[in-house]
Amino acid sequence: MIDVDRIYQRVLLLANKEQRGYITPQEFNLFDNQAQMDVFEQYFYDLNQFRMSPGNDTMHADVVDILEEKISAFEVTTDLTMTQQQGMSQGNLNTLPRFYRLSSARIRNLILESVSRKDFRQFPNSPLAAPTQERPIYMVDTINNTLQVAGRRFGRLEIDYIQSPRLANWTYIVVGGKALFNGTANDRQDFDLHPSDEPELVMKILTLAGFTLKDSNLYQQAVTEDNKNIQQEKQ
């Protein structure tokens, strides 16, 4: 977790509100969640990239291990209710809190095989690849946000999925026309990201703020610093 007030204060300090304009709490709460999702989604791109590179045996230095540890904080195991439609089982992924990406699906100890949309449509017509009771297959329909299973019918499916971060929220009260942080508010929400992501998060928020404040120097400074941090992480 990263303290939402600390991030806001750092952003205000770096933006230098006297010369470059003031980032309101409302603007910050819009910027911070877009920035948080940018950092979060980058986990998966980086993980794919670094998995193709040799690992590092030094303790706490292997990038793949670090990224997997960050992602594991968002992993959830739960049951998904399935309905029978057009000869297959289907589950509504919109019923899952903050669903982002499916990791695996199983019936008791039987792990289902994940296939592409194209293969899911073609496999049932193939004598060799057709799904069976012992070899059911599934696909995630990203258009309708459903999980579809062929080869076996059932009412519940155990799944592992990754949740998206909770929406950060800098809560405040207005005193004398000035917004003051209210850390006891029920809807206060810190960032869900790993503490090591704090510098990148600040720079991404500043990048977004540079557009709003129409300050090309602030935008360029934030982009340069963000790229510098990324390059250091990938060395």
TORKOL-4160 file (C-alpha; in steps of 0.2 Angstrom, whole numbers, padded with zeros to 4 digits, m for minus):
235
<pt num="1" X="0000" Y="0000" Z="0000"/>
<pt num="2" X="0005" Y="0018" Z="m0003"/>
<pt num="3" X="m0001" Y="0032" Z="0007"/>
<pt num="4" X="m0013" Y="0043" Z="m0004"/>
<pt num="5" X="m0009" Y="0059" Z="0006"/>
<pt num="6" X="0010" Y="0057" Z="0004"/>
<pt num="7" X="0008" Y="0055" Z="m0015"/>
<pt num="8" X="m0003" Y="0071" Z="m0016"/>
<pt num="9" X="0009" Y="0081" Z="m0006"/>
<pt num="10" X="0023" Y="0076" Z="m0016"/>
<pt num="11" X="0014" Y="0080" Z="m0032"/>
<pt num="12" X="0009" Y="0097" Z="m0026"/>
<pt num="13" X="0027" Y="0100" Z="m0021"/>
<pt num="14" X="0035" Y="0095" Z="m0037"/>
<pt num="15" X="0022" Y="0104" Z="m0048"/>
<pt num="16" X="0026" Y="0120" Z="m0038"/>
<pt num="17" X="0009" Y="0127" Z="m0037"/>
<pt num="18" X="0014" Y="0145" Z="m0036"/>
<pt num="19" X="0022" Y="0145" Z="m0054"/>
<pt num="20" X="0013" Y="0131" Z="m0063"/>
<pt num="21" X="m0005" Y="0130" Z="m0056"/>
<pt num="22" X="m0014" Y="0121" Z="m0042"/>
<pt num="23" X="m0019" Y="0103" Z="m0044"/>
<pt num="24" X="m0036" Y="0101" Z="m0036"/>
<pt num="25" X="m0041" Y="0086" Z="m0026"/>
<pt num="26" X="m0054" Y="0082" Z="m0039"/>
<pt num="27" X="m0041" Y="0082" Z="m0053"/>
<pt num="28" X="m0029" Y="0072" Z="m0042"/>
<pt num="29" X="m0042" Y="0059" Z="m0039"/>
<pt num="30" X="m0044" Y="0057" Z="m0058"/>
<pt num="31" X="m0026" Y="0057" Z="m0062"/>
<pt num="32" X="m0021" Y="0045" Z="m0048"/>
<pt num="33" X="m0031" Y="0031" Z="m0053"/>
<pt num="34" X="m0026" Y="0032" Z="m0072"/>
<pt num="35" X="m0008" Y="0033" Z="m0066"/>
<pt num="36" X="m0011" Y="0018" Z="m0054"/>
<pt num="37" X="m0019" Y="0007" Z="m0068"/>
<pt num="38" X="m0004" Y="0012" Z="m0080"/>
<pt num="39" X="0008" Y="0006" Z="m0067"/>
<pt num="40" X="m0002" Y="m0010" Z="m0063"/>
<pt num="41" X="m0004" Y="m0015" Z="m0082"/>
<pt num="42" X="0014" Y="m0012" Z="m0084"/>
<pt num="43" X="0018" Y="m0027" Z="m0072"/>
<pt num="44" X="0011" Y="m0039" Z="m0085"/>
<pt num="45" X="0020" Y="m0032" Z="m0100"/>
<pt num="46" X="0037" Y="m0032" Z="m0090"/>
<pt num="47" X="0034" Y="m0049" Z="m0084"/>
<pt num="48" X="0032" Y="m0056" Z="m0102"/>
<pt num="49" X="0048" Y="m0047" Z="m0107"/>
<pt num="50" X="0059" Y="m0052" Z="m0092"/>
<pt num="51" X="0053" Y="m0070" Z="m0093"/>
<pt num="52" X="0062" Y="m0071" Z="m0110"/>
<pt num="53" X="0078" Y="m0065" Z="m0102"/>
<pt num="54" X="0090" Y="m0075" Z="m0090"/>
<pt num="55" X="0086" Y="m0074" Z="m0072"/>
<pt num="56" X="0096" Y="m0067" Z="m0058"/>
<pt num="57" X="0102" Y="m0079" Z="m0044"/>
<pt num="58" X="0105" Y="m0064" Z="m0032"/>
<pt num="59" X="0093" Y="m0064" Z="m0018"/>
<pt num="60" X="0079" Y="m0050" Z="m0020"/>
<pt num="61" X="0086" Y="m0045" Z="m0037"/>
<pt num="62" X="0077" Y="m0056" Z="m0049"/>
<pt num="63" X="0065" Y="m0045" Z="m0059"/>
<pt num="64" X="0053" Y="m0060" Z="m0063"/>
<pt num="65" X="0051" Y="m0064" Z="m0044"/>
<pt num="66" X="0048" Y="m0046" Z="m0040"/>
<pt num="67" X="0035" Y="m0044" Z="m0053"/>
<pt num="68" X="0026" Y="m0060" Z="m0048"/>
<pt num="69" X="0026" Y="m0055" Z="m0030"/>
<pt num="70" X="0018" Y="m0038" Z="m0034"/>
<pt num="71" X="0005" Y="m0047" Z="m0045"/>
<pt num="72" X="0002" Y="m0061" Z="m0032"/>
<pt num="73" X="m0006" Y="m0047" Z="m0020"/>
<pt num="74" X="m0020" Y="m0046" Z="m0032"/>
<pt num="75" X="m0024" Y="m0064" Z="m0035"/>
<pt num="76" X="m0040" Y="m0071" Z="m0029"/>
<pt num="77" X="m0048" Y="m0089" Z="m0028"/>
<pt num="78" X="m0067" Y="m0091" Z="m0029"/>
<pt num="79" X="m0081" Y="m0100" Z="m0036"/>
<pt num="80" X="m0090" Y="m0094" Z="m0052"/>
<pt num="81" X="m0108" Y="m0099" Z="m0055"/>
<pt num="82" X="m0111" Y="m0107" Z="m0072"/>
<pt num="83" X="m0127" Y="m0108" Z="m0083"/>
<pt num="84" X="m0130" Y="m0119" Z="m0097"/>
<pt num="85" X="m0132" Y="m0110" Z="m0114"/>
<pt num="86" X="m0131" Y="m0117" Z="m0132"/>
<pt num="87" X="m0123" Y="m0133" Z="m0127"/>
<pt num="88" X="m0110" Y="m0125" Z="m0116"/>
<pt num="89" X="m0107" Y="m0119" Z="m0098"/>
<pt num="90" X="m0105" Y="m0100" Z="m0096"/>
<pt num="91" X="m0101" Y="m0089" Z="m0081"/>
<pt num="92" X="m0103" Y="m0070" Z="m0080"/>
<pt num="93" X="m0086" Y="m0062" Z="m0075"/>
<pt num="94" X="m0095" Y="m0046" Z="m0071"/>
<pt num="95" X="m0101" Y="m0054" Z="m0055"/>
<pt num="96" X="m0083" Y="m0055" Z="m0048"/>
<pt num="97" X="m0077" Y="m0040" Z="m0038"/>
<pt num="98" X="m0064" Y="m0030" Z="m0048"/>
<pt num="99" X="m0061" Y="m0043" Z="m0061"/>
<pt num="100" X="m0046" Y="m0040" Z="m0072"/>
<pt num="101" X="m0038" Y="m0056" Z="m0079"/>
<pt num="102" X="m0042" Y="m0074" Z="m0077"/>
<pt num="103" X="m0027" Y="m0085" Z="m0072"/>
<pt num="104" X="m0034" Y="m0103" Z="m0071"/>
<pt num="105" X="m0050" Y="m0113" Z="m0070"/>
<pt num="106" X="m0054" Y="m0130" Z="m0063"/>
<pt num="107" X="m0067" Y="m0143" Z="m0059"/>
<pt num="108" X="m0062" Y="m0151" Z="m0042"/>
<pt num="109" X="m0044" Y="m0156" Z="m0047"/>
<pt num="110" X="m0046" Y="m0156" Z="m0066"/>
<pt num="111" X="m0038" Y="m0140" Z="m0073"/>
<pt num="112" X="m0046" Y="m0134" Z="m0089"/>
<pt num="113" X="m0037" Y="m0130" Z="m0104"/>
<pt num="114" X="m0037" Y="m0111" Z="m0110"/>
<pt num="115" X="m0039" Y="m0109" Z="m0129"/>
<pt num="116" X="m0041" Y="m0094" Z="m0141"/>
<pt num="117" X="m0058" Y="m0089" Z="m0147"/>
<pt num="118" X="m0054" Y="m0096" Z="m0164"/>
<pt num="119" X="m0049" Y="m0113" Z="m0157"/>
<pt num="120" X="m0064" Y="m0113" Z="m0145"/>
<pt num="121" X="m0076" Y="m0112" Z="m0161"/>
<pt num="122" X="m0066" Y="m0125" Z="m0171"/>
<pt num="123" X="m0061" Y="m0138" Z="m0159"/>
<pt num="124" X="m0078" Y="m0146" Z="m0156"/>
<pt num="125" X="m0078" Y="m0150" Z="m0175"/>
<pt num="126" X="m0061" Y="m0159" Z="m0174"/>
<pt num="127" X="m0061" Y="m0177" Z="m0171"/>
<pt num="128" X="m0044" Y="m0176" Z="m0162"/>
<pt num="129" X="m0046" Y="m0159" Z="m0153"/>
<pt num="130" X="m0064" Y="m0160" Z="m0148"/>
<pt num="131" X="m0066" Y="m0156" Z="m0129"/>
<pt num="132" X="m0072" Y="m0171" Z="m0118"/>
<pt num="133" X="m0078" Y="m0174" Z="m0100"/>
<pt num="134" X="m0060" Y="m0178" Z="m0096"/>
<pt num="135" X="m0053" Y="m0163" Z="m0107"/>
<pt num="136" X="m0064" Y="m0148" Z="m0106"/>
<pt num="137" X="m0058" Y="m0132" Z="m0113"/>
<pt num="138" X="m0063" Y="m0114" Z="m0110"/>
<pt num="139" X="m0061" Y="m0096" Z="m0117"/>
<pt num="140" X="m0064" Y="m0079" Z="m0110"/>
<pt num="141" X="m0075" Y="m0069" Z="m0120"/>
<pt num="142" X="m0068" Y="m0051" Z="m0118"/>
<pt num="143" X="m0083" Y="m0043" Z="m0127"/>
<pt num="144" X="m0096" Y="m0049" Z="m0116"/>
<pt num="145" X="m0085" Y="m0053" Z="m0101"/>
<pt num="146" X="m0090" Y="m0071" Z="m0099"/>
<pt num="147" X="m0081" Y="m0087" Z="m0096"/>
<pt num="148" X="m0087" Y="m0101" Z="m0108"/>
<pt num="149" X="m0083" Y="m0119" Z="m0106"/>
<pt num="150" X="m0085" Y="m0134" Z="m0118"/>
<pt num="151" X="m0084" Y="m0152" Z="m0116"/>
<pt num="152" X="m0092" Y="m0153" Z="m0099"/>
<pt num="153" X="m0107" Y="m0146" Z="m0090"/>
<pt num="154" X="m0108" Y="m0141" Z="m0072"/>
<pt num="155" X="m0115" Y="m0128" Z="m0060"/>
<pt num="156" X="m0099" Y="m0121" Z="m0052"/>
<pt num="157" X="m0082" Y="m0118" Z="m0057"/>
<pt num="158" X="m0067" Y="m0114" Z="m0046"/>
<pt num="159" X="m0056" Y="m0100" Z="m0053"/>
<pt num="160" X="m0041" Y="m0090" Z="m0050"/>
<pt num="161" X="m0041" Y="m0072" Z="m0056"/>
<pt num="162" X="m0032" Y="m0056" Z="m0054"/>
<pt num="163" X="m0041" Y="m0041" Z="m0047"/>
<pt num="164" X="m0038" Y="m0023" Z="m0052"/>
<pt num="165" X="m0032" Y="m0011" Z="m0039"/>
<pt num="166" X="m0045" Y="m0002" Z="m0029"/>
<pt num="167" X="m0049" Y="0016" Z="m0034"/>
<pt num="168" X="m0038" Y="0028" Z="m0024"/>
<pt num="169" X="m0046" Y="0042" Z="m0015"/>
<pt num="170" X="m0039" Y="0058" Z="m0007"/>
<pt num="171" X="m0053" Y="0063" Z="0005"/>
<pt num="172" X="m0054" Y="0080" Z="0012"/>
<pt num="173" X="m0064" Y="0094" Z="0021"/>
<pt num="174" X="m0064" Y="0112" Z="0016"/>
<pt num="175" X="m0058" Y="0124" Z="0030"/>
<pt num="176" X="m0057" Y="0143" Z="0026"/>
<pt num="177" X="m0058" Y="0139" Z="0007"/>
<pt num="178" X="m0043" Y="0127" Z="0008"/>
<pt num="179" X="m0045" Y="0108" Z="0006"/>
<pt num="180" X="m0037" Y="0098" Z="0021"/>
<pt num="181" X="m0034" Y="0080" Z="0021"/>
<pt num="182" X="m0047" Y="0070" Z="0031"/>
<pt num="183" X="m0038" Y="0053" Z="0034"/>
<pt num="184" X="m0053" Y="0046" Z="0045"/>
<pt num="185" X="m0066" Y="0047" Z="0031"/>
<pt num="186" X="m0074" Y="0031" Z="0027"/>
<pt num="187" X="m0071" Y="0032" Z="0008"/>
<pt num="188" X="m0052" Y="0036" Z="0010"/>
<pt num="189" X="m0042" Y="0024" Z="0000"/>
<pt num="190" X="m0023" Y="0022" Z="m0002"/>
<pt num="191" X="m0015" Y="0015" Z="m0017"/>
<pt num="192" X="m0015" Y="m0004" Z="m0019"/>
<pt num="193" X="0002" Y="m0004" Z="m0027"/>
<pt num="194" X="0019" Y="m0010" Z="m0020"/>
<pt num="195" X="0029" Y="0004" Z="m0011"/>
<pt num="196" X="0043" Y="0002" Z="m0023"/>
<pt num="197" X="0031" Y="0009" Z="m0036"/>
<pt num="198" X="0029" Y="0026" Z="m0027"/>
<pt num="199" X="0042" Y="0036" Z="m0038"/>
<pt num="200" X="0034" Y="0030" Z="m0054"/>
<pt num="201" X="0017" Y="0033" Z="m0048"/>
<pt num="202" X="0021" Y="0051" Z="m0044"/>
<pt num="203" X="0029" Y="0054" Z="m0061"/>
<pt num="204" X="0014" Y="0047" Z="m0070"/>
<pt num="205" X="0002" Y="0059" Z="m0060"/>
<pt num="206" X="0014" Y="0074" Z="m0064"/>
<pt num="207" X="0013" Y="0069" Z="m0083"/>
<pt num="208" X="m0006" Y="0069" Z="m0083"/>
<pt num="209" X="m0006" Y="0086" Z="m0073"/>
<pt num="210" X="0006" Y="0093" Z="m0086"/>
<pt num="211" X="m0007" Y="0092" Z="m0099"/>
<pt num="212" X="m0021" Y="0100" Z="m0088"/>
<pt num="213" X="m0009" Y="0114" Z="m0082"/>
<pt num="214" X="m0003" Y="0116" Z="m0100"/>
<pt num="215" X="0014" Y="0116" Z="m0094"/>
<pt num="216" X="0026" Y="0108" Z="m0106"/>
<pt num="217" X="0041" Y="0109" Z="m0095"/>
<pt num="218" X="0032" Y="0100" Z="m0081"/>
<pt num="219" X="0026" Y="0087" Z="m0093"/>
<pt num="220" X="0043" Y="0084" Z="m0101"/>
<pt num="221" X="0051" Y="0084" Z="m0084"/>
<pt num="222" X="0039" Y="0070" Z="m0078"/>
<pt num="223" X="0041" Y="0060" Z="m0094"/>
<pt num="224" X="0060" Y="0061" Z="m0093"/>
<pt num="225" X="0061" Y="0055" Z="m0075"/>
<pt num="226" X="0048" Y="0042" Z="m0078"/>
<pt num="227" X="0058" Y="0035" Z="m0092"/>
<pt num="228" X="0074" Y="0036" Z="m0081"/>
<pt num="229" X="0066" Y="0025" Z="m0068"/>
<pt num="230" X="0060" Y="0012" Z="m0080"/>
<pt num="231" X="0077" Y="0011" Z="m0088"/>
<pt num="232" X="0085" Y="0008" Z="m0071"/>
<pt num="233" X="0072" Y="m0006" Z="m0067"/>
<pt num="234" X="0076" Y="m0015" Z="m0083"/>
<pt num="235" X="0095" Y="m0014" Z="m0081"/>
